[in-house]
Amino acid sequence: MTLQEYLEKEYGDVTGKVIERFAKKVGYSIFAVRKWRAGERCPRPRAIVKIAKITNGQVSSNDWIGA
């Protein structure tokens, strides 16, 4: 599952507030999360591990391959 799919599933409409909350949970900037969500950048390995934990494995390291 992509980060975009996860955010839509968990929060419905992905607004700036949703991205801001997720960014705080993962410990990265809103700008970084927006880039990851859009597929413009791939998170660093440490961030991928945090994302996997926060999403209970719904967004895993395998989901970033080819991103």
SENU-586399 format. One record per atom (N, C-alpha, C): residue number from 1; atom name; x, y, z. Coordinates in Angstrom, 3 decimals. Example, Ala and Ser with C-alpha at 12.3 -4.5 7.8 and 13.67 -1.06 7.14 Angstrom:
BEGIN
     n   atom         px         py         pz
     1      N     13.190     -5.690      7.800
     1     CA     12.300     -4.500      7.800
     1      C     13.200     -3.300      7.800
     2      N     12.850     -2.250      7.080
     2     CA     13.670     -1.060      7.140
     2      C     12.900      0.030      7.870
END
This chain:
BEGIN
     n   atom         px         py         pz
     1      N      0.850     -1.172      0.000
     1     CA      0.000      0.000      0.000
     1      C      0.901      1.242      0.000
     2      N      0.558      2.206     -0.805
     2     CA      1.336      3.448     -0.822
     2      C      0.943      4.329      0.360
     3      N      1.772      5.299      0.642
     3     CA      1.466      6.241      1.712
     3      C      0.174      6.988      1.394
     4      N     -0.014      7.383      0.158
     4     CA     -1.242      8.068     -0.257
     4      C     -2.460      7.192      0.016
     5      N     -2.389      5.919     -0.362
     5     CA     -3.508      4.998     -0.136
     5      C     -3.789      4.832      1.357
     6      N     -2.737      4.729      2.145
     6     CA     -2.909      4.597      3.594
     6      C     -3.600      5.827      4.174
     7      N     -3.120      7.011      3.821
     7     CA     -3.713      8.241      4.358
     7      C     -5.177      8.370      3.954
     8      N     -5.496      8.021      2.709
     8     CA     -6.892      8.077      2.262
     8      C     -7.750      7.077      3.030
     9      N     -7.228      5.882      3.247
     9     CA     -7.968      4.836      3.957
     9      C     -8.221      5.230      5.417
    10      N     -7.192      5.746      6.066
    10     CA     -7.292      6.068      7.488
    10      C     -8.010      7.382      7.773
    11      N     -7.818      8.362      6.916
    11     CA     -8.323      9.707      7.198
    11      C     -9.346     10.228      6.200
    12      N     -9.605      9.483      5.137
    12     CA    -10.537      9.948      4.117
    12      C     -9.882     11.014      3.256
    13      N    -10.378     12.223      3.351
    13     CA     -9.846     13.341      2.566
    13      C     -8.474     13.737      3.114
    14      N     -7.458     13.685      2.270
    14     CA     -6.096     14.005      2.704
    14      C     -5.881     15.509      2.601
    15      N     -6.039     16.165      3.728
    15     CA     -5.876     17.620      3.787
    15      C     -4.508     17.967      4.359
    16      N     -4.212     19.230      4.385
    16     CA     -2.964     19.692      4.974
    16      C     -2.845     19.313      6.446
    17      N     -3.973     19.331      7.157
    17     CA     -3.969     18.966      8.584
    17      C     -3.612     17.500      8.768
    18      N     -4.113     16.644      7.887
    18     CA     -3.802     15.210      7.953
    18      C     -2.309     15.002      7.727
    19      N     -1.778     15.665      6.729
    19     CA     -0.351     15.548      6.433
    19      C      0.476     16.092      7.597
    20      N      0.033     17.179      8.177
    20     CA      0.735     17.764      9.317
    20      C      0.760     16.796     10.506
    21      N     -0.377     16.172     10.804
    21     CA     -0.437     15.199     11.907
    21      C      0.478     14.009     11.645
    22      N      0.450     13.489     10.406
    22     CA      1.288     12.349     10.070
    22      C      2.760     12.737     10.145
    23      N      3.093     13.917      9.680
    23     CA      4.479     14.393      9.724
    23      C      4.975     14.463     11.168
    24      N      4.145     14.925     12.075
    24     CA      4.528     14.991     13.488
    24      C      4.738     13.585     14.046
    25      N      3.870     12.654     13.682
    25     CA      4.002     11.276     14.165
    25      C      5.312     10.653     13.718
    26      N      5.672     10.892     12.455
    26     CA      6.873     10.262     11.904
    26      C      8.140     11.070     12.225
    27      N      7.961     12.326     12.614
    27     CA      9.104     13.147     12.999
    27      C      9.834     13.808     11.848
    28      N      9.114     14.057     10.774
    28     CA      9.707     14.728      9.606
    28      C      8.823     15.908      9.216
    29      N      9.314     16.724      8.315
    29     CA      8.591     17.927      7.924
    29      C      7.389     17.601      7.040
    30      N      6.461     18.527      7.017
    30     CA      5.294     18.411      6.145
    30      C      5.751     18.331      4.692
    31      N      6.761     19.115      4.365
    31     CA      7.302     19.130      3.009
    31      C      7.783     17.731      2.612
    32      N      8.510     17.069      3.509
    32     CA      9.019     15.718      3.226
    32      C      7.867     14.737      3.013
    33      N      6.877     14.782      3.883
    33     CA      5.742     13.858      3.766
    33      C      4.983     14.100      2.470
    34      N      4.813     15.338      2.090
    34     CA      4.146     15.640      0.812
    34      C      4.915     15.046     -0.369
    35      N      6.228     15.157     -0.336
    35     CA      7.063     14.588     -1.406
    35      C      6.936     13.067     -1.443
    36      N      6.957     12.434     -0.270
    36     CA      6.826     10.977     -0.199
    36      C      5.461     10.549     -0.720
    37      N      4.432     11.245     -0.283
    37     CA      3.056     10.912     -0.663
    37      C      2.863     11.016     -2.166
    38      N      3.465     12.019     -2.770
    38     CA      3.329     12.237     -4.209
    38      C      4.248     11.330     -5.025
    39      N      5.135     10.614     -4.349
    39     CA      6.076      9.750     -5.056
    39      C      7.238     10.498     -5.678
    40      N      7.439     11.735     -5.246
    40     CA      8.532     12.548     -5.785
    40      C      9.864     12.234     -5.112
    41      N      9.801     11.709     -3.899
    41     CA     11.003     11.341     -3.146
    41      C     10.716     10.066     -2.379
    42      N     11.775      9.339     -2.115
    42     CA     11.681      8.142     -1.291
    42      C     12.280      8.482      0.077
    43      N     11.606      8.116      1.149
    43     CA     12.158      8.422      2.477
    43      C     13.456      7.675      2.746
    44      N     14.229      8.195      3.650
    44     CA     15.449      7.524      4.088
    44      C     15.062      6.258      4.856
    45      N     15.967      5.303      4.944
    45     CA     15.648      4.034      5.628
    45      C     15.078      4.203      7.034
    46      N     15.617      5.127      7.801
    46     CA     15.114      5.365      9.159
    46      C     13.646      5.808      9.129
    47      N     13.293      6.659      8.173
    47     CA     11.909      7.114      8.050
    47      C     10.998      5.980      7.595
    48      N     11.496      5.122      6.718
    48     CA     10.703      3.986      6.243
    48      C     10.340      3.074      7.413
    49      N     11.285      2.861      8.303
    49     CA     11.020      2.032      9.488
    49      C      9.955      2.690     10.364
    50      N     10.056      4.001     10.571
    50     CA      9.050      4.717     11.376
    50      C      7.677      4.641     10.727
    51      N      7.626      4.823      9.423
    51     CA      6.342      4.773      8.709
    51      C      5.721      3.390      8.840
    52      N      6.530      2.362      8.705
    52     CA      6.019      0.993      8.838
    52      C      5.439      0.767     10.235
    53      N      6.106      1.287     11.265
    53     CA      5.605      1.137     12.639
    53      C      4.304      1.902     12.846
    54      N      4.266      3.127     12.377
    54     CA      3.074      3.970     12.557
    54      C      1.869      3.391     11.833
    55      N      2.109      2.806     10.666
    55     CA      1.010      2.263      9.861
    55      C      0.756      0.782     10.147
    56      N      1.392      0.257     11.190
    56     CA      1.259     -1.165     11.548
    56      C      1.585     -2.071     10.370
    57      N      2.594     -1.691      9.610
    57     CA      3.059     -2.504      8.492
    57      C      2.253     -2.385      7.217
    58      N      1.224     -1.543      7.225
    58     CA      0.418     -1.375      6.010
    58      C      1.218     -0.690      4.907
    59      N      2.130      0.191      5.290
    59     CA      3.081      0.786      4.348
    59      C      4.444      0.282      4.793
    60      N      5.005     -0.654      4.057
    60     CA      6.251     -1.304      4.456
    60      C      7.412     -0.876      3.560
    61      N      8.583     -1.375      3.879
    61     CA      9.753     -1.033      3.072
    61      C      9.585     -1.494      1.626
    62      N      8.889     -2.588      1.411
    62     CA      8.660     -3.086      0.045
    62      C      7.827     -2.127     -0.794
    63      N      7.004     -1.319     -0.148
    63     CA      6.153     -0.375     -0.875
    63      C      6.920      0.797     -1.453
    64      N      8.166      0.963     -1.043
    64     CA      8.972      2.080     -1.535
    64      C      9.894      1.653     -2.666
    65      N     10.002      0.367     -2.929
    65     CA     10.873     -0.118     -4.001
    65      C     10.348      0.398     -5.341
    66      N     11.214      1.029     -6.078
    66     CA     10.829      1.581     -7.374
    66      C     10.219      2.961     -7.276
    67      N     10.135      3.501     -6.065
    67     CA      9.543      4.836     -5.894
    67      C     10.542      5.891     -6.264
END
